[in-house]
Amino acid sequence: MTEWRVSDDEAETWSECETCHGIWVDWYREEPSGIARLVPPRPGNTPSGHTGGACPRDGSVLTERPYLDAGPVVERCPTCLGLFARRVQVKELASFHERIPFEAPEPIVWVSWLHRFWHAFVK
């Protein structure tokens, strides 16, 4: 993975797979569909990638699910909650951003808090 940054703002950072050119966004970064709008298009044909890969952060198997339950299907890490979008999904994710109400927080923050609480105190 190669890390990209739009500006000095660390929130506007994503990683790109050198093989399939899909993007990875850590859960604590900026809203992923907003980051997808910043990703420059790739010239020429790019591979569509495959599903069910491993998380670049912790090696867990990624699971497919619709982004925010209504957007394009992306892959999430069940452990670190990062998001992977194949290159063909990046444009769909960016256009989905136009339909998200800005005052609506991304639910992944709440899920992450519950996940971390569960692992810290219950297990």
MILUMMI-404735 format. One record per residue (C-alpha): residue number from 1; residue in one letter; x, y, z. Coordinates in steps of 0.05 Angstrom, whole numbers, plus 32768, in hexadecimal, padded with zeros to 4 digits. Example, Ala and Ser with C-alpha at 12.3 -4.5 7.8 and 13.67 -1.06 7.14 Angstrom:
BEGIN
- num|residu|px|py|pz
- 1|a|80F6|7FA6|809C
- 2|s|8111|7FEB|808F
// end
This chain:
BEGIN
- num|residu|px|py|pz
- 1|m|8000|8000|8000
- 2|t|8017|8046|7FEF
- 3|e|7FFF|807F|801B
- 4|w|7FE2|80BD|7FFA
- 5|r|7FD4|80FF|801B
- 6|v|7FB0|813A|7FFB
- 7|s|7FCB|816F|802A
- 8|d|7FEC|8174|806E
- 9|d|7FAA|815E|808C
- 10|e|7FB5|8116|80A3
- 11|a|7F6B|8109|80A0
- 12|e|7F6B|810F|8054
- 13|t|7F98|80D2|804D
- 14|w|7F8D|808F|802B
- 15|s|7FB7|8055|8015
- 16|e|7FB6|8037|7FCF
- 17|c|7FC5|7FEF|7FBC
- 18|e|7FFE|7FEC|7F8A
- 19|t|7FDE|7FAF|7F68
- 20|c|7F94|7FBF|7F60
- 21|h|7F96|800A|7F71
- 22|g|7F5D|8003|7FA2
- 23|i|7F5D|8032|7FDE
- 24|w|7F61|8025|8029
- 25|v|7F46|8057|805B
- 26|d|7F52|804E|80A6
- 27|w|7F12|8056|80CF
- 28|y|7F2D|8092|80F5
- 29|r|7F3B|80BA|80B6
- 30|e|7F0C|80EA|8092
- 31|e|7EC9|80CF|807A
- 32|p|7EDD|809A|8045
- 33|s|7EAD|80B2|800F
- 34|g|7ECA|80F8|8016
- 35|i|7F10|80DC|800F
- 36|a|7EFA|80B6|7FD1
- 37|r|7EEA|80F9|7FB1
- 38|l|7F34|810E|7FBA
- 39|v|7F50|80CF|7F99
- 40|p|7F6A|80E1|7F54
- 41|p|7F51|80B5|7F1A
- 42|r|7F81|8081|7EFF
- 43|p|7F92|8085|7EB5
- 44|g|7F86|8047|7E8C
- 45|n|7F68|8005|7EA2
- 46|t|7F71|7FF1|7EEA
- 47|p|7F62|7FAC|7F06
- 48|s|7F20|7FA7|7F2A
- 49|g|7F40|7F82|7F64
- 50|h|7F25|7F48|7F8B
- 51|t|7EFA|7F42|7FC9
- 52|g|7F09|7F22|800B
- 53|g|7F50|7F3A|8012
- 54|a|7F76|7F45|8053
- 55|c|7F77|7F85|807B
- 56|p|7FB8|7FAB|8070
- 57|r|7FB9|7FBF|80BA
- 58|d|7FAB|7F7E|80DF
- 59|g|7FA3|7F46|80AB
- 60|s|7F59|7F38|80BA
- 61|v|7F2D|7F21|8081
- 62|l|7F06|7F5C|8064
- 63|t|7EBB|7F56|805F
- 64|e|7E8E|7F75|802A
- 65|r|7E56|7FA3|803D
- 66|p|7E31|7FE0|8021
- 67|y|7E51|8020|8038
- 68|l|7E25|8040|806E
- 69|d|7DF2|800A|805C
- 70|a|7DDC|8030|801D
- 71|g|7E1B|803E|7FF5
- 72|p|7E47|8015|7FC8
- 73|v|7E61|7FD2|7FE1
- 74|v|7EA6|7FDA|8001
- 75|e|7ECF|7FAE|802E
- 76|r|7ED9|7FBA|8078
- 77|c|7F09|7F9C|80A9
- 78|p|7EE1|7F7E|80E3
- 79|t|7F1A|7F8C|8113
- 80|c|7F37|7FD1|8104
- 81|l|7EF9|7FEA|80DD
- 82|g|7F22|8005|80A3
- 83|l|7F02|8009|805E
- 84|f|7F1C|7FEE|801C
- 85|a|7EFC|8003|7FDA
- 86|r|7F11|7FE2|7F99
- 87|r|7F24|8013|7F64
- 88|v|7EE2|800A|7F3F
- 89|q|7EBE|801C|7F80
- 90|v|7EE4|805D|7F8E
- 91|k|7EBB|8086|7F5D
- 92|e|7E7A|8068|7F78
- 93|l|7E8F|8078|7FBE
- 94|a|7EA0|80C0|7FAB
- 95|s|7E5C|80CB|7F89
- 96|f|7E39|80AD|7FC6
- 97|h|7E59|80E4|7FF0
- 98|e|7E2C|8117|7FCD
- 99|r|7DEF|80F3|7FEA
- 100|i|7E05|80EF|8033
- 101|p|7DE9|8124|8061
- 102|f|7E24|814B|807D
- 103|e|7E08|814D|80C3
- 104|a|7E03|8101|80C6
- 105|p|7E40|80E3|80E9
- 106|e|7E5E|80A4|80CC
- 107|p|7E43|806A|80F6
- 108|i|7E87|8047|80F5
- 109|v|7E9E|8075|812E
- 110|w|7E67|805A|815C
- 111|v|7E73|8012|8145
- 112|s|7EBD|801A|8152
- 113|w|7EB2|8034|8198
- 114|l|7E84|7FF9|81A8
- 115|h|7EB5|7FC8|8189
- 116|r|7EEF|7FE3|81B2
- 117|f|7EC6|7FE4|81F1
- 118|w|7EB1|7F9C|81E6
- 119|h|7EF8|7F84|81DC
- 120|a|7F14|7FAD|8216
- 121|f|7EE2|7F9D|824C
- 122|v|7EB7|7F62|8238
- 123|k|7EE6|7F30|8218
// end
